């Protein structure tokens, strides 16, 4: 508890000295590759253009993201779609398939559906997909899981391969116990503020991505029910996160989470984060990456010389973007337009010179192949990303308008 109080004092200090961004700040665009004036000779008639965008032009590009993953008993249930190998099953890392069952959510009893298609598998798959798009040079990622209590699995690190192995461990361990959200949020705050195991970075944008299929049932509800006290404790923890400049982006997965969203909505509101309600948990694969932690939610890349937009474009949560831009022989003017969440716009331009050749750009080939695989992963869901996003918007409106009564106590194993 003393450690947590230290985090509160530090958070209040940061707010007082004014490290929070200015609300009217305009976005910034940096084209990192290719450089202005570059001569490019290659076989492909598209060029890989990459860079970084951010809402705060004067702030460091460093980002710290903590993945806060619900592993409570109910995450053993079916995610709503066949994920196939989208969750990169543990066998690929030498781990056995997790043993999840109805009788005690991992504690014995008859086996249920394929655990690779569980809510937990969807959470892990979404986290892995997000990880593929982040820039490890300036972005650090940490992982903790929570059920009856919160467990730090990986302090903040630039080593994404370690994070991937930890996520495989999460899936292997399976689902169990109740839902202690308050302890999870507090632990992530301590790590992001540098009061735990993670090395402190004062210049980084700090966020939590909290994935859950339910609502808080601990410590007061004893894993059987959600109480007003559990809700209040959880929202108060999120309020502290907001004071420390840490946004908690909440992904409420499944009908149970959406039926009683008071805590999830409160967490997002009090921390300044976003509330993303997803009826079918498997659709988390298509929505986690839509959250921008740098305040820029739209990028367009266009070759003004020939009037053609990028054929493939990927904007990651930490503001890094990559795109395949059509080019013509000779001079090409490439423009990148960024739009901040509050409506501010910015533009950056470079000129490159293209000449047809016999060699292929390996970087472009790798980018296009990764984009193809990411698209195939979403195709398994049977819905387009646009359709899923529209459903999220409808779910958000429904959640905000419905009465926020407490659910009845549950029977059976902890959830």
NUTI-47847 format. One record per residue (C-alpha): residue in one letter; x, y, z. Coordinates in pm, 1 decimal. Example, Ala and Ser with C-alpha at 12.3 -4.5 7.8 and 13.67 -1.06 7.14 Angstrom:
a, 1230.0, -450.0, 780.0 $
s, 1367.0, -106.0, 714.0 $
//
This chain:
x, 0.0, 0.0, 0.0 $
x, 290.5, 238.2, 70.7 $
x, 412.8, 180.3, -282.7 $
x, 72.0, 267.9, -417.8 $
x, 64.6, 591.1, -216.2 $
x, 402.0, 683.2, -364.1 $
x, 252.7, 639.6, -709.9 $
x, -33.0, 873.7, -613.8 $
x, 206.9, 1143.4, -487.9 $
x, 414.3, 1115.0, -802.5 $
x, 106.3, 1129.2, -1023.3 $
x, -17.6, 1444.9, -854.1 $
x, 327.0, 1600.3, -893.1 $
x, 328.6, 1537.1, -1267.3 $
x, -12.1, 1696.7, -1301.3 $
x, 92.9, 2003.2, -1098.9 $
x, 412.8, 2070.0, -1292.3 $
x, 221.5, 2050.3, -1618.6 $
x, 357.2, 1748.5, -1800.2 $
x, 13.1, 1679.9, -1943.8 $
x, -18.6, 1781.1, -2310.4 $
x, -174.7, 2109.1, -2415.3 $
x, -526.0, 2047.0, -2538.5 $
x, -482.4, 2258.8, -2851.4 $
x, -153.4, 2094.0, -2964.9 $
x, -142.8, 2010.0, -3334.3 $
x, -31.9, 1669.9, -3464.4 $
x, 317.2, 1608.5, -3594.1 $
x, 416.9, 1396.7, -3894.1 $
x, 761.6, 1244.1, -3945.4 $
x, 843.6, 1052.8, -4263.9 $
x, 1129.3, 826.3, -4155.7 $
x, 1179.2, 630.9, -4478.5 $
x, 1262.7, 700.7, -4754.3 $
x, 1451.0, 1024.7, -4700.5 $
x, 1372.3, 1332.9, -4905.2 $
x, 1553.8, 1322.4, -5240.4 $
x, 1619.3, 945.7, -5234.0 $
x, 1685.8, 768.6, -5565.0 $
x, 1502.8, 433.6, -5570.3 $
x, 1570.9, 159.8, -5825.4 $
x, 1363.6, -157.2, -5790.3 $
x, 1135.8, -399.7, -5970.5 $
x, 814.0, -314.6, -5782.8 $
x, 614.3, -9.6, -5888.0 $
x, 527.2, 72.3, -5528.1 $
x, 754.2, 215.1, -5259.3 $
x, 742.0, 147.4, -4885.4 $
x, 682.1, 477.3, -4703.3 $
x, 696.5, 468.1, -4324.2 $
x, 709.0, 711.5, -4037.1 $
x, 548.3, 827.1, -3715.1 $
x, 260.6, 1053.7, -3621.5 $
x, 173.9, 1204.4, -3283.7 $
x, -66.8, 1462.6, -3151.1 $
x, 191.1, 1641.4, -2936.1 $
x, 461.1, 1788.2, -3155.6 $
x, 695.6, 1870.9, -2868.3 $
x, 681.7, 1538.4, -2683.9 $
x, 901.9, 1230.3, -2698.7 $
x, 791.4, 948.5, -2924.9 $
x, 827.3, 694.8, -2643.4 $
x, 522.1, 484.4, -2555.2 $
x, 468.2, 240.3, -2266.5 $
x, 176.8, -4.0, -2298.2 $
x, 65.7, -248.5, -2030.3 $
x, -149.6, -540.6, -2146.8 $
x, -390.0, -622.3, -1861.8 $
x, -550.2, -958.6, -1942.2 $
x, -849.6, -1116.1, -1768.0 $
x, -789.7, -1488.6, -1709.6 $
x, -1089.2, -1546.0, -1478.4 $
x, -1291.9, -1864.7, -1504.2 $
x, -1544.4, -1732.9, -1754.2 $
x, -1271.9, -1667.0, -2015.3 $
x, -1273.3, -2044.4, -2076.9 $
x, -1602.8, -2004.3, -2264.4 $
x, -1641.3, -1993.7, -2642.2 $
x, -1530.6, -1669.5, -2809.9 $
x, -1807.4, -1680.8, -3071.2 $
x, -1598.2, -1766.5, -3376.8 $
x, -1349.6, -2024.6, -3497.6 $
x, -1010.0, -1861.6, -3449.7 $
x, -827.2, -2148.4, -3617.0 $
x, -455.7, -2086.9, -3560.6 $
x, -505.1, -1710.7, -3525.1 $
x, -403.0, -1739.8, -3160.1 $
x, -70.0, -1899.9, -3258.8 $
x, -135.9, -2207.3, -3043.9 $
x, 114.8, -2303.2, -2773.4 $
x, 239.7, -2605.4, -2971.2 $
x, 435.6, -2362.9, -3190.2 $
x, 640.6, -2265.2, -2885.0 $
x, 670.7, -2615.7, -2742.9 $
x, 384.3, -2577.9, -2494.4 $
x, 94.7, -2824.9, -2464.3 $
x, -260.7, -2720.3, -2536.3 $
x, -420.7, -2560.3, -2227.4 $
x, -662.3, -2784.4, -2039.9 $
x, -983.0, -2588.8, -1986.2 $
x, -1301.4, -2747.8, -1856.0 $
x, -1653.6, -2666.3, -1749.2 $
x, -1641.0, -2841.7, -1412.3 $
x, -1418.9, -2580.4, -1250.0 $
x, -1295.8, -2363.7, -1535.5 $
x, -961.6, -2538.9, -1552.6 $
x, -993.2, -2734.6, -1228.0 $
x, -1126.9, -3065.6, -1362.0 $
x, -1449.3, -3189.9, -1516.5 $
x, -1552.6, -3263.0, -1874.6 $
x, -1365.7, -3070.2, -2147.3 $
x, -1552.5, -2795.4, -2330.3 $
x, -1498.9, -2649.4, -2676.5 $
x, -1156.2, -2616.8, -2834.0 $
x, -963.2, -2391.0, -2593.4 $
x, -798.4, -2224.3, -2890.8 $
x, -1140.1, -2072.1, -2961.0 $
x, -1201.3, -1950.3, -2605.4 $
x, -1237.4, -1593.5, -2485.9 $
x, -888.3, -1621.2, -2339.4 $
x, -751.5, -1729.8, -2677.3 $
x, -919.6, -1427.3, -2838.1 $
x, -759.0, -1195.6, -2581.1 $
x, -415.1, -1344.8, -2644.7 $
x, -460.5, -1337.9, -3022.2 $
x, -562.2, -971.4, -3013.9 $
x, -262.7, -885.6, -2795.4 $
x, -24.4, -1069.3, -3027.6 $
x, -172.2, -895.8, -3330.2 $
x, -122.6, -556.8, -3164.4 $
x, 235.6, -647.5, -3079.4 $
x, 315.3, -721.0, -3444.9 $
x, 242.9, -360.0, -3537.6 $
x, 426.9, -170.0, -3263.4 $
x, 777.0, -25.8, -3295.0 $
x, 1009.0, -195.3, -3045.5 $
x, 1269.3, 81.4, -3063.8 $
x, 1057.4, 344.6, -2888.3 $
x, 766.7, 138.7, -2750.3 $
x, 782.1, -85.9, -2444.4 $
x, 518.6, -345.8, -2359.2 $
x, 442.6, -515.3, -2027.5 $
x, 197.1, -793.6, -1940.2 $
x, -4.3, -881.1, -1632.1 $
x, -295.0, -1118.8, -1586.8 $
x, -569.8, -1103.3, -1328.4 $
x, -821.2, -1340.8, -1174.5 $
x, -843.4, -1372.4, -794.8 $
x, -538.5, -1148.4, -784.4 $
x, -316.2, -962.6, -1030.5 $
x, 8.9, -1123.5, -1141.8 $
x, 296.4, -937.8, -1307.7 $
x, 414.7, -1160.2, -1592.7 $
x, 644.0, -925.8, -1784.0 $
x, 775.8, -583.3, -1680.6 $
x, 792.7, -317.5, -1952.8 $
x, 1040.5, -423.4, -2219.8 $
x, 1154.4, -350.1, -2575.0 $
x, 1200.9, -725.8, -2626.7 $
x, 876.7, -819.7, -2799.4 $
x, 986.5, -1180.4, -2839.4 $
x, 981.7, -1214.0, -2460.5 $
x, 632.7, -1063.7, -2456.8 $
x, 515.2, -1317.2, -2715.6 $
x, 645.0, -1603.1, -2502.9 $
x, 468.0, -1464.3, -2197.6 $
x, 141.2, -1445.9, -2391.9 $
x, 188.9, -1810.7, -2491.7 $
x, 229.4, -1887.2, -2121.4 $
x, -97.7, -1707.5, -2045.1 $
x, -283.5, -1925.6, -2291.2 $
x, -112.7, -2240.9, -2167.3 $
x, -205.1, -2167.8, -1805.0 $
x, -575.3, -2142.0, -1889.4 $
x, -867.6, -1978.1, -1710.1 $
x, -942.7, -1980.1, -1338.0 $
x, -1078.6, -1777.3, -1046.9 $
x, -1263.1, -1449.0, -1005.0 $
x, -1218.4, -1096.2, -1140.7 $
x, -998.9, -863.4, -935.3 $
x, -989.4, -557.4, -1161.0 $
x, -889.4, -310.2, -892.4 $
x, -568.1, -495.4, -809.0 $
x, -487.3, -528.3, -1179.3 $
x, -525.2, -155.5, -1249.7 $
x, -321.8, -64.2, -941.4 $
x, -39.6, -302.0, -1031.5 $
x, -22.7, -165.3, -1386.0 $
x, -9.5, 191.2, -1248.4 $
x, 285.1, 101.9, -1023.8 $
x, 472.8, -54.6, -1316.2 $
x, 403.5, 230.2, -1557.8 $
x, 509.2, 488.7, -1298.6 $
x, 834.9, 304.5, -1231.0 $
x, 753.7, 204.6, -873.4 $
x, 758.2, -166.7, -944.7 $
x, 991.7, -388.6, -1146.0 $
x, 975.2, -184.5, -1468.3 $
x, 1237.5, 82.0, -1533.8 $
x, 1093.2, 431.7, -1505.2 $
x, 1055.3, 655.2, -1813.7 $
x, 921.0, 1002.5, -1742.3 $
x, 888.9, 1109.4, -2106.6 $
x, 672.3, 820.4, -2231.0 $
x, 301.4, 817.8, -2310.7 $
x, 159.1, 562.3, -2065.6 $
x, -150.8, 347.8, -2122.0 $
x, -319.7, 29.2, -2010.7 $
x, -508.9, -201.3, -2247.7 $
x, -752.2, -385.1, -2018.2 $
x, -928.5, -686.2, -2172.3 $
x, -1212.7, -842.5, -1974.0 $
x, -1521.7, -1054.4, -2033.0 $
x, -1695.2, -957.8, -1710.2 $
x, -1708.3, -715.4, -1419.4 $
x, -1526.1, -685.6, -1084.3 $
x, -1620.7, -955.6, -832.9 $
x, -1336.3, -899.4, -587.5 $
x, -1238.1, -823.8, -320.2 $
x, -1582.5, -763.1, -166.2 $
x, -1796.0, -990.1, -385.8 $
x, -1575.0, -1294.3, -320.2 $
x, -1588.5, -1396.2, -689.7 $
x, -1963.5, -1461.3, -675.5 $
x, -2113.4, -1117.2, -737.3 $
x, -2040.1, -758.3, -827.8 $
x, -2096.5, -519.9, -538.5 $
x, -2116.6, -138.6, -531.5 $
x, -1798.0, -146.2, -324.0 $
x, -1608.3, -345.7, -588.5 $
x, -1724.7, -104.7, -858.4 $
x, -1624.0, 198.3, -651.3 $
x, -1279.4, 57.0, -572.7 $
x, -1217.5, -23.4, -938.9 $
x, -1329.1, 316.8, -1065.0 $
x, -1124.4, 490.9, -796.0 $
x, -816.2, 301.6, -915.9 $
x, -888.5, 421.2, -1269.4 $
x, -928.7, 776.1, -1138.8 $
x, -582.4, 753.8, -988.9 $
x, -449.6, 628.8, -1322.1 $
x, -599.6, 933.6, -1491.7 $
x, -434.9, 1167.3, -1238.3 $
x, -102.2, 1000.7, -1317.3 $
x, -154.5, 1061.7, -1688.8 $
x, -228.0, 694.2, -1757.5 $
x, -526.5, 621.2, -1979.8 $
x, -699.9, 285.6, -1936.2 $
x, -853.0, 162.5, -2260.0 $
x, -1116.4, -97.4, -2169.9 $
x, -1226.9, -376.2, -2403.2 $
x, -1547.1, -532.6, -2268.1 $
x, -1581.9, -872.1, -2436.9 $
x, -1903.5, -1070.4, -2450.3 $
x, -2264.0, -1042.3, -2339.2 $
x, -2191.7, -1063.1, -1967.8 $
x, -1948.6, -770.5, -1978.0 $
x, -2193.1, -566.3, -2185.2 $
x, -2491.2, -653.1, -1965.8 $
x, -2343.5, -475.4, -1663.1 $
x, -2089.8, -225.0, -1799.0 $
x, -2090.3, 21.2, -1508.6 $
x, -1734.0, -56.1, -1401.1 $
x, -1593.5, -76.7, -1755.9 $
x, -1748.6, 255.3, -1853.6 $
x, -1633.3, 415.6, -1530.0 $
x, -1276.0, 294.7, -1573.7 $
x, -1251.7, 446.0, -1920.9 $
x, -1421.7, 771.1, -1825.2 $
x, -1222.8, 840.6, -1509.1 $
x, -886.3, 761.5, -1667.9 $
x, -952.7, 944.6, -1995.5 $
x, -940.7, 619.5, -2191.9 $
x, -1185.0, 457.1, -2431.9 $
x, -1461.7, 204.6, -2370.2 $
x, -1485.8, -54.9, -2647.6 $
x, -1779.0, -298.6, -2611.0 $
x, -1754.1, -614.5, -2823.9 $
x, -2049.0, -857.7, -2822.4 $
x, -1852.6, -1141.3, -2980.9 $
x, -1517.7, -1172.8, -2797.2 $
x, -1338.1, -1307.6, -3104.9 $
x, -1388.7, -968.5, -3271.5 $
x, -1129.7, -826.5, -3032.5 $
x, -878.2, -922.1, -3302.6 $
x, -1014.3, -642.9, -3520.6 $
x, -1065.9, -367.7, -3261.2 $
x, -762.4, -363.7, -3030.9 $
x, -544.9, -207.1, -3300.1 $
x, -794.3, 75.2, -3360.9 $
x, -697.5, 254.4, -3040.4 $
x, -442.1, 531.1, -3091.9 $
x, -238.5, 606.3, -2781.4 $
x, -77.5, 910.1, -2946.5 $
x, -398.6, 1098.7, -3024.7 $
x, -387.4, 1054.6, -3403.9 $
x, -655.1, 827.7, -3547.6 $
x, -623.5, 887.2, -3923.2 $
x, -333.8, 889.7, -4171.1 $
x, -345.9, 919.7, -4548.1 $
x, -47.2, 869.8, -4778.3 $
x, -75.9, 984.0, -5138.7 $
x, 150.7, 1025.2, -5440.4 $
x, 51.1, 1372.8, -5552.9 $
x, 242.3, 1334.9, -5880.4 $
x, 5.0, 1066.2, -6009.3 $
x, -287.9, 1129.4, -5772.4 $
x, -288.5, 778.8, -5621.4 $
x, -327.5, 682.7, -5255.0 $
x, -135.4, 407.5, -5080.7 $
x, -269.2, 63.5, -5174.3 $
x, -186.0, -73.0, -4826.4 $
x, -155.1, 135.0, -4510.1 $
x, -113.5, 31.6, -4147.5 $
x, -130.3, 279.3, -3858.2 $
x, -19.2, 124.4, -3528.4 $
x, -140.9, 219.9, -3182.5 $
x, 192.7, 387.1, -3101.1 $
x, 172.9, 614.8, -3405.2 $
x, 406.9, 433.3, -3642.7 $
x, 274.1, 383.2, -3994.6 $
x, 379.9, 185.6, -4300.7 $
x, 233.2, 206.9, -4650.3 $
x, 282.7, 82.2, -5005.0 $
x, 260.3, 384.2, -5235.9 $
x, 235.8, 356.4, -5617.1 $
x, 510.5, 546.3, -5803.1 $
x, 590.5, 651.7, -6157.9 $
x, 927.6, 677.2, -6328.5 $
x, 1108.7, 995.4, -6239.6 $
x, 1006.7, 1248.2, -5975.6 $
x, 733.2, 1161.3, -5721.3 $
x, 593.8, 1388.1, -5449.1 $
x, 469.0, 1185.6, -5152.0 $
x, 237.6, 1357.6, -4901.0 $
x, 139.2, 1223.1, -4558.6 $
x, -167.4, 1377.3, -4394.6 $
x, -245.8, 1311.3, -4027.2 $
x, -564.2, 1397.4, -3839.1 $
x, -570.3, 1415.9, -3460.5 $
x, -857.4, 1282.5, -3254.1 $
x, -963.9, 1640.2, -3175.4 $
x, -969.7, 1739.3, -3544.1 $
x, -627.0, 1901.7, -3585.0 $
x, -443.1, 1830.3, -3911.0 $
x, -79.2, 1812.9, -4018.0 $
x, 103.4, 1735.5, -4342.5 $
x, 457.3, 1635.9, -4439.6 $
x, 597.3, 1589.0, -4791.3 $
x, 902.7, 1432.4, -4950.7 $
x, 1024.9, 1397.6, -5308.7 $
x, 1170.7, 1069.2, -5432.1 $
x, 1299.3, 958.5, -5771.6 $
x, 1199.3, 616.0, -5900.7 $
x, 1362.6, 411.5, -6173.6 $
x, 1258.0, 57.6, -6276.9 $
x, 1516.9, -211.3, -6199.7 $
x, 1557.6, -585.0, -6153.4 $
x, 1600.4, -602.1, -5774.0 $
x, 1303.4, -631.5, -5541.3 $
x, 1264.7, -434.8, -5218.0 $
x, 1273.7, -693.2, -4940.3 $
x, 1123.9, -448.2, -4689.3 $
x, 825.7, -389.2, -4917.0 $
x, 777.3, -762.8, -4968.8 $
x, 784.1, -828.7, -4593.5 $
x, 531.2, -550.7, -4530.2 $
x, 290.2, -675.2, -4797.5 $
x, 315.6, -1034.0, -4673.6 $
x, 244.8, -927.5, -4316.3 $
x, -55.2, -724.9, -4432.8 $
x, -185.7, -1028.2, -4620.6 $
x, -156.7, -1247.3, -4309.4 $
x, -324.3, -987.0, -4089.2 $
x, -612.3, -964.4, -4333.8 $
x, -652.4, -1342.7, -4347.3 $
x, -668.0, -1345.8, -3968.1 $
x, -962.1, -1103.5, -3968.1 $
x, -1130.3, -1284.7, -4259.2 $
x, -1174.1, -1586.7, -4030.6 $
x, -1414.1, -1380.6, -3822.7 $
x, -1663.1, -1368.1, -4110.8 $
x, -1704.8, -990.0, -4078.8 $
x, -1520.4, -694.1, -4221.7 $
x, -1333.7, -458.8, -3985.3 $
x, -1576.7, -181.9, -4084.4 $
x, -1876.7, -397.3, -3990.7 $
x, -1719.7, -487.2, -3656.2 $
x, -1646.1, -120.8, -3584.9 $
x, -2006.9, -25.0, -3660.4 $
x, -2122.7, -290.2, -3413.8 $
x, -1885.9, -147.2, -3152.2 $
x, -2037.8, 199.2, -3198.4 $
x, -2390.5, 60.9, -3159.6 $
x, -2287.1, -137.4, -2853.3 $
x, -2130.8, 173.2, -2700.6 $
x, -2451.5, 372.3, -2744.3 $
x, -2655.3, 87.3, -2594.9 $
x, -2421.0, 52.5, -2297.0 $
x, -2432.7, 423.0, -2217.8 $
x, -2811.3, 436.1, -2235.6 $
x, -2904.9, 123.0, -2038.8 $
x, -2982.5, 125.8, -1663.3 $
x, -2673.5, 46.2, -1457.9 $
x, -2826.3, -195.7, -1205.9 $
x, -2606.5, -453.9, -1035.8 $
x, -2628.3, -815.3, -1157.0 $
x, -2757.3, -1091.4, -927.1 $
x, -2510.6, -1319.1, -745.0 $
x, -2376.7, -1604.6, -956.5 $
x, -2382.5, -1973.8, -881.2 $
x, -2107.4, -2222.6, -956.3 $
x, -1734.5, -2159.5, -1002.1 $
x, -1567.8, -1821.4, -961.4 $
x, -1597.3, -1581.5, -1252.5 $
//
